[in-house]
Every structure is written in C-alpha cells, then in structure tokens.
Amino acid sequence: MPSKILSATISGLDAKLIEVEVDVSNGLHSFNIVGLPDKAVEESKERVGYAIKNCGLKPPRYQNQKVIINLAPADIKKHGPAYDLPIALGYLRATEQIKNFQTDDKLFVGELSLDGNLRPANGILPIAIFAKKTDKTLFLPSQNFEEANIVSELKIVAVENLQDLINYLGENNATNNKQKITIGSGIEKSQLNQNYDLDMENIHGQETAKRALEIAASGAHNILMSGTPGAGKTLLAKTLPSILPPLTEKEVLEITKIYSIAGLLSENQPFVSCRPFRNPHHSASAIALCGGGANPKPGEISLAHRGILFLDEFLEFPRHALETLRQPLESGEIQISRAQSAITFPARFMLVAAQNPCPCGYFESDQKPCICTQSQISKYQRKLSGPLLDRIDIHINVPNVQLEKLHSNNKSEPSEKIRERVINARNIQLKRFNPPVGGEKILTNTEMSSNQIKKYCILDAPTKNLFLKAANSLKLSARSFHKILKLSRTIADLDASENIKDYHITEALQYRQQG
C-alpha cells in the first residue's frame, strides 16, 4: 500500500491541499517524482536521501528499490523545496522505518538540509490559514513558527530537524505530544508598529499639500503632486504614512499573505505590522510593478496593498509600465494570465505620484529659468495618458517654500492630530459601508461603485445645480464626475457632515482643475 502524507501548495494567494503518495517496490534502483514538479521539487530526492542517511536511517539510494512519489492532484504545478519533509516522511512510513501514524489530521511543510535540519519555507501564512480552516495540525520549520502563530487557534508543531519529528511521531505518550502542540495566539494590538520616522509638524509651509494629503488618506484617494525640484514632494509623500490609520487584524493577514508568498518575511519580521510604503525606482518594468514571471509572484502594486505606492519621478517611468496601472487602479486587483491558469493578486493601494513639470524641472518657476523648448515640455507631459490621469483623484501643485519659513522655529500641526481626524473619517466610512446587517464589503469611499455613489453621495438641489454647472463647464468625463463625488464624500466625512455641502464640492473641484 502506498504511504500518503498531506502537504500544501500555493496558488495565487491561497493554499491548496497536496497529497504526497509514496510507493516502494523491489527492483532496480530508481527514484522518480511525478505530478508536475519543478526543478526544486525534482532535486528534493537528493536532499531527502542524505537527510535520511544522516539521521541514521536507510535512504533510497542504498537499497534495490523502485521509489515513486506522486504529488496529487497532477494538474497543479508544484513549486519549491517545501515538499522535502512530507516526501521524507512518506518514504520512511512506506519502508516501515518509522511507526505508522494518523495522517489525515496533519499537514507537513518544510525544506530539508543534508544533515536533516529544516529550513524555512515561503508562503507559510496561506498554508497556516488553510490548515486552520480544515482543522489540521501544521508541522513546519521552527523558523516559520512566528509567521504561523498569527493565525489564532491554529494547532502548530514547530520542528527543528527530521530526527526530532520522527521521535515525536513515534511517541506513544499522547499527553507529551499534546504538550508540544502550540495554539496560534493571533495578533495583539501592541505588536502593530505605530512609530514613524517623519512627522508633519517638521514640514514647514505646504499647508495646501498637507490638506490634500489628509483628504487622500481619509478616503484612500490617489494623488499626483507636481512641482519644481526641492519643493518637498518626496518628503510629503514619505511623511504620509504617519497620518494613516493603523492596520486592522484582517488587513495584517491580507498583507502578510502577499509578503509571505513573495518571500519578504523573516524570523525577526514574521508579519507586516504597519501599512506598506513601496517606492520602486523609475526604471522598474511593467512586470516589476504588476507582478508576473513563470511562477507568478506579486509585484509592487500588490506589495503596496492597503498601503501606499509612491512613484517618484512619475514621468520618468516607462510609459508601458504606467499604463499597466489603469486596471488595478479601478478594480483593486491584478490578474496575471498564463497558458494553464490565471492568478489574481489584490492591489488596493493608494497611488502617490510626484513629478516635475518639464525635463529640467523649472517650467513656470520663479526660482530658475526653464531651459526646455515647448515641444520638449509637451512631449514630456504626454507620457501620461488621459485615461491614467483621469484615474487620479487629487492633482496639486507643490510650490517652493519661502526661506523665512524654513528657518522658523514654529512647528506645524503634528501627524498625531491629523491622524485622529483621518481615523474618525475612516470610522464613519466603516459604519456606512459595513452596518451590523448587510454591508457593501468595501472600506473606503474610493472603492464605491456607481450604484453606491448614487446611494451615498446625495446632493440637495442647489448643490446639485452647482456641480452640474461646473461639470459641464469643465467638460468632465463620467469617471471624473464620479471621482469628484467620492472626493466630496470624503471631505464631508472629515467635517463629520452627513450631507455633502456646496463647499465640499467646490474643494473637490479645485483638486480636479489643477490636473
């Protein structure tokens, strides 16, 4: 009878059950792995053989055996070395070198080194969530313990090496075995990082830009800042995380799953404790931004999920790379299609972009004369298409700060006070979209659909007339029309106003006019 051990693989952001079947028969020595394994899985036969030998047991290579490993289901591509542990256990169980044990309530994941020690694996969090859903005990490398521990009520056994696991599975004492099982503790609020290196109080001037960033943070709106070099665009963007609300436990799990699959977690940083701030270089390709590869991995837009994607020198990015942002900015996700499958990664990020007005950076500046020709300026600004600009809610100019203000000892409003207002506005949105009964399954105003805009962005007659008149005058597209209503709703939430007033509309229009 073949030996069967349960493991798991990653497909997109979720885990799928993999049955590792091992059959051993007499004959000329062979060791084959079937079930669409990649190169790393194929190589596991060498790691497994030496790990078993160095634990004092009989490996496949020293016996006249035909060993076949089947990774089922066979139509799913198997990636990475995390099948080493279940393959080793399956072989030892099939050859009766270890005591028989119940397998249907256990999930095994881990890479083996040649001496039998376990190495950490990527994608543990999705597997841990899957193990909890299916009520299985998860056996994993000890270095991955803290990552799995954030899944509350999950049964975990952290394993240092193959020999320890063999001893554990061979024990007859059920009480001792139960004592070695740890129950996942979940995430405590004290573990979430709320310390920031930068603070709005240290930024002199730029009150208009700060107000725009506060509105953007309150509704998770996209923002484009334009200004001359040294005006403070980058500093403003890097200070923006200090006014964002802390992550919820659900958001921590969402984001950490992405980072786990991307291999960006470590034993010292087992989960993402603060909102992501991604700042890719302007030479980044479309694949770097959106994700991809033969074995699709999340790109920058997914790594910025529920956080900020800051694109400095916006107009220096390849046009093709920028245009790939169109669909994720609307839908909050990115679909990566391959010949045999399509994988969807979440990408609900705040786009914060900064650009110079021309190649030299000093167009219409009183600081320095611009040396660009009109054709150079036009060509430079044409890098951004109309549809992409239309998806950005807030457009602002960031002027240079007067030198007198830079030397002033007066401090501006601290980030903590601004963050309180942002949190209040976000809480209003949470209550609006997620009441005790029903709910819209969205978190912020920027996620509203056209039907939800009609439901939650109601204008009185005078305000509606003002808005329609302005929209006709500015020749707004349908998308811009809805963007302004969403932005107005956020400004009203900051004022704790149930209804959108005319001055909320006029402020929102101001941010569109400057685009």
N, C-alpha and C positions, 0 to 999 in steps of 0.2 A: 504493500500500500504506500502511495506517495505521502510524504510529510507535507503538511500545509501550515504556513506561518503567515500572519496578516501584517501588511505594511501599508503605506500610502504614498501617493504621488501628488504633485501639484499641477492643476490645470487652471490657468488664469490666476484667480485669487483664491480658489477653493481647492480642497483636498479630495482625492478620490481613493477608494479602497483598492488595494492591490493584494492579490493572493499569490504568495511565493510558494510554488509547488516544487518539491524536490523528490526525484525518484532515482534510486540507486539499484543497479543490476550488475551481475557478473559479466565480464568480457574484457576486451582490450580497453586500456585506459582512455577515457575521453571525458571532457567536462564542458558541456555546452549550455549556453543561456539563450532562451528563445522568448519571444513576446515583445518585439520591437525595442531591444536595449540599445542605448547609445554607447559610445566608446568607453565612457567612465564606468558604465554598468558591466560591459564586457570584461574590463580589466579587474573587476571585483574577484574573479576566480583566483587570481594571483594573490591578492590581499587576503582573501578568506583562507586560502591554503596555508600560507605562512602564519597567519594569526592562530589557526587551529593547531598547527605544529608547535608553535611557541607557547601554547597553553598545555602542552604535554599530551595532546590527543593525536589521533591518527588522521592526517589530512588526505584528501583525494589522491594526490599525486603518488603516494606510497602504496597504493593498493590497486589491484587489477579490477577496476570498477568503471562502469559507464554511468556517468552522472549527468542528469538532465535537469535543468532549472527552468521552470515555466513561470513567467510573470504575467498573470492574468488580471484583467482582460487583455487579449493580444492586440487589440486595435488601438491601444493608447501608447504613445511613445514614452519610454521610461528614460529619465534623465538623472545623471548624478550618481555619486557613490553611496547614497544613503541606504541602499538595499544590502550592503555588506552584512550587517547584523542579522537580518532575517534569513539571508542565504546561508550564513554560517550555522544558525540555529536549526534551520531546516535540514541541512546535511547531517549535523550531529544527531538530530532526532531520527532521521531516516536510517542511519547506521547504528542506532541504539547505543551511541556513546554517552548520551545523557538520558535521564529518566523522562518518560513520557509526561507531558503536562497539558493542561487545558489551554487551547489556543484561541478559541472564538471570542474571548473577552480581553484579549491583549493585542496591542499594536506595537510593532518594533521598528525603530528607525535609527540609523547611525552608520558612520563610516569607520572601518577598522584600519588601524595601523598594523604593521607587520608583527609587532610584539603583542598584539591583542588589545591594546588600549583603544578607546573610542575617540574619534574626532568629531567636532561639532558639524552639524548639517544646516543648510539653508532651508527656509520655508517651514520651520517648525511650528510657528503660530497657527497657520491654517490647518495643519495636521492636528494640533492640540485641540482646536475648536471642533474639528471633525470627530476626534476621539471622545470628546465630552458629549457631543450630540448622539453618538452611537453607543454611549455607556461602556467605553473600553478603557483599560488601564494603559497609559502610554509609557513605553520603555524608551529612553532616549539618552544621549550622551550628557554627562553631568554639566558640561559647559553650556548646554541649551536649557538647563533647568529653569533659570530665572525667566527666560522668554516664555516658557510654557506655564510658569507659575502665575502669570497674569490672567489666566483663564480660571475663573473661580469654580470651585467644586470639581475640577478635573483630577482624576487619580493619576499620579505621576510616580515613576520609579526612575531615579537618576542612576546611570550606570557608568562606572569608571573604566572597566575593561571586561573582556569576554569571560574570563575566568570567574569574576565576581557574579556575573549574570548566571553562569552555569550553576554555581553554588546556590544562588538564590532560587532558581527554578527547581533544583534538586532537593531542597529542604522539605521535610515532611511537616515541620512545625508551622502551621497556618498562622499562629499568633505572631511569630517572628516576622513572617512575610508581610503581614498586615502592618506591622510597625515600620517597615521600610517603605511603605506607600505614603507619599505626601499628597495632601489635598491642596489644590491650587487656591491661593489666597485672594486672587483678584488684584485690582489696582486701588491703592489708597490715595486720597487727595494730596496727602503730604508728599507723595512721590512725584507729583507733577511739578515741573520746573516753572517757576514764575519769577525768576531772576533775569534781568535784562541788562545788557552792557551799555545800551544807549537809552536816553530819556529825552522826551520832547522839551523839557524845561531848559535843556542846554542848547537848544537851537534858537538862535536869536532871529527875530523877524519871521518872515514867511507865514504870517497868520492865515492868509488865504489858502495856502497849500496845506497847512495843518487842518483847517476846517474841511477841506476836500478829502483829506486822508481819514478824518474822523467819520465822515459820511460813508466813505468807501468801506471802512472797517465795520461800520454798523450794519450794512446790508450786503457785505461781501461783493461789492461792485468793482469792476475793472477800472483802472485809472491810467492815464497817459500824461506824463509830465514833460514839458518842453521848455528848454532854456539854455542859456549860454554855459560854457564850461565853468565849473567852480561855483555855480549858483546855489548848490546844495541839494540837487535832485537825488543823488545817491545816498546822502546822509539821511534825507527824509524817508526814503524807501527802507533803509536799514533800521530806522527807528520805528517804523510802522508795527513790527511785532509787539512792541511794548504797550500798544493800546488795544491789541486784540484780546478777546475773552479767552480764558483757559480752556483747554480741551476737556470734553466730557469723556467718560469711560468708553462709551460707544465709539467716539471719534478716535481715541487712543488705539482701540483694537483695529479699526478700519485702516489707520495709517501704518500701524506696526506690521500688519499683514503684508502691506506693499513693501516695506523696508526689509522684512524677513525674506521675501521671495527674491528681492534684489541683492541679498547678501550684505546688507549695510548695518546689521546689528552685530553686537559683540557681547561677550560675557559681562563687560563693565557697563554696557548700554543695551540692556535686553529689550527695551521698548522705547517708543518715541514719547517723550514727556512734555514736549511743547510744540506749538504749531510749526510746521515745516517752513523754512525760508530757503528757497532754491535760487541760486544766482549763476546760471550757466554762462560760459564765455560766448561772445558773439560769433565765434567760429563754429558753434555747435551745429550739427547736421539735423535734418528732419527726424532721423531715427533716434538721435540722442535726445531730442525734445519729446517725441511722441512714443518712443519705445519700439521694440522690434527685435530682429535677429532670428536665426534659425530656431532657437528655443526662446520664444518671445519673453523679453524682460521689460519691466516698467521703465518709461522714460521720465524726463524731468517734470512733465506735466502731471504724471501720476505720483511722483515723489513729492510734489507740492500739494497733493490732495488735502483739502481743508486747511490749507495754509496759503503761502504767497509764492508766486513765481515772478521773480524780479528779472526783467530783461533790460539790462543797462546797455546803452548804445543801441537802442532798438533798431535803428535804420541800418546798422552795420550787419545785422543777421542776414543770412541768405534769404532771398525772397521766398523761395520754395519752402524753407523751414517755417517762416512766419505764416504762410498761407495754410499750413497744416494745422494751425491753431484754430481755424474757423469753426470746425465741427465740435471740438471739445469745449470751446467757449460757450456754445449754445446748449449742448446736451449734458455736459459734466462727465463725460466718459469718452474713451477712445477704443475703437475696435481695430484689432490687428488681425488681418486675414492671412491665412496660409493655405496651401493646397488642400490639406486634410481637415483643417479646423479654423475657427475664428475665435479669438480670445478678446474679452473686454476687460479693460482696466478702468477703475474710477479716475476721474480727473476734474473734480470740483474745486478748482483753485481760484484765487484772486490774482488776476494779471496786473502787475505793476510795472509799467514801462517808462523808460526815461530816454529822451532823445535830444540831440542838438538840432537847431532849426536849419542848418546847412552844413556842408562839408567842413568849413573852417570853424563853424560854431558861433559866429558873431553876427548873423543876419539880424538887422533891426536892433542892434545893441548900441548903447551909448558908451560902452566900455572900450571897444576896439572897432575899427572899420572892417567891414566884411570884404574879403578878397575874392569871393565867389562870383561867377557870372550868373545871370538869370537862368541860363539853360542848365548850369550845374545845380542850382538850387531846385529847379523844377524836377530834374532827373532824380535828385536825392530824395525829394519828398514823395515822388511817385513810387518809391519802393513799397509804400504802404498802400494796399488796395482799398477802395471804398468799402467793400463788404467787411474787411477786417476792422477798419476804423469805426464802422457802424456798430460793431460788437463791443466797443469800449464805452462805458457809461459816462466817465468823467474825463474831460480834457482840460488841463490847466497850463498856464504859462508860469514858470518859476523865475522871477526876476532876481537880479543880484541884490544882496543885502547891503545897505549903506554901512560904511566903515564905522560910523559912530555907534551903530547898534552892535557891531561885532565886539567892540571894546567896552560895551556897557556891562555893569555888574548885575543889572536886573535880570531875573530869571523868568522864563515864560511859565505857562501852566504846566505842571508835571504830568507825565504819562498816566499816573495812577488816577488822577481826576478825570482825564479824558476816557480812560478805560472803564471807569464806573458808568459814564454816560453810554458808552458803546454796549456794555453788558446789559444795561437797562433796556436799550433799544432792541438788542437780540432777544431778551426775555419776552418783550412784547410780541415779537415775531413768532417765537416758540409757542406762546399761548394762542396766537391767532391761527397758526397752521397745524397745531397739534393739541386740540382740545381733548378733554377726558374721553369723549365719544367721537369716533370718526377720525378725521385728520387728513391733511394733504400730503404727508410723507415728505415734506420739504422743511428746511431750517431757516432760510433767509429770503428776503424779498427778491433778490436777484434770480432765484430759482423759479419764480412764478411763471406759469403758463399764461396764454392769452385769456383762457377762461377764468383763471384765478385772478388775473388783473381786473377783469370785469367785476368780479365778486368783491375784491378787497380794496380797489382803488376808485371809490365812488366820489365824484365831484359834484358840488352843488352847481346850480345853473350859472351864476356869474363866473365862477372859477372855470367851468367847462367852456364857456364862451371865450374867456381869455386864452385858454390853452389852444382851442381850435383855431383862433385867430393867429396866434403865434406859430402854430404848426403849419398852417397854410402859407404864412409869410416866409418861413424858413424852408418850406418845401421838404418837410421831414418824411422819411420813409416810414413804413409801418413798423419796422423794427425800432427805429429811433423814437417813434411815438410811444411805443410800449416801454422802451428804456427810460424815458423821462417820467412816465407814470410810476415805474418801480422806484426810481430815484426819489421822486416826490414822496412816495410812501415811506421811504427810509428817513427822509428829513422830518416828516411828520412824526415818525416814531421817536426820533431824537428829542422832539418837542413834547413827547407824550400826548400828542394830539390824535384823537380818534378819527378825525376827518382831515383830508388833505385841503389845505387853505391855498389861497391865491399866491401868497408869498413863498410857499413851498414849491409851487410850480415855477415861479419866476427864478428861484435859486437853481432849480434843476435845469431850467432852460439855459441859464448862464454857463453851466458846465458843458452843455452841448454846443453852444455858439462858439466857444473858444476852440473847438475841434477843427 
